[in-house]
Amino acid sequence: MIVIEIDNISNLNLNRYRNTHYFQLNKLKRDFEALMTPKLRGLKLKPPIKLTFEVYKSRKINYDLDNIVIAAKFFNDALKVHGCIPDDGVRYIDSLAFLHGGYGKEDKIIVKIEESK
């Protein structure tokens, strides 16, 4: 299992995505890919893989877990851009899971990458 932490996730939610101009969204996606470069550089995965996104919040609020789907989309695209997988279709990523990880000092997402069986 490979574990990758994504910090500073305040901009990565469905509500913001829906209300943001597409020029800004493109910049946000490019910035995310750049943020992932040191974490994904040289990583070669054996597809198919399954991804689990564990969300941690700094405040005890009742949030919509599915709002992080944009972070998952950006992460999947970053895996492809950085050459970790050839494509992000179901032949390569055949399972996605979203879990509430709990509360902590900061908002973050922990991504767990596993080979599918």
Number of C-alpha atoms within 10 A of each C-alpha: 6 11 13 14 13 18 13 10 17 10 13 20 18 16 12 14 16 10 9 12 10 11 8 11 15 12 11 16 19 14 12 19 20 14 14 19 15 10 14 18 12 11 13 13 17 11 19 18 20 18 22 18 26 19 20 21 19 12 12 10 8 7 9 10 14 12 15 21 16 18 20 22 14 18 20 19 18 23 23 16 16 19 16 19 22 15 16 21 12 12 11 19 20 15 14 13 12 17 14 14 14 13 15 12 9 13 17 21 25 17 20 16 18 19 17 14 6
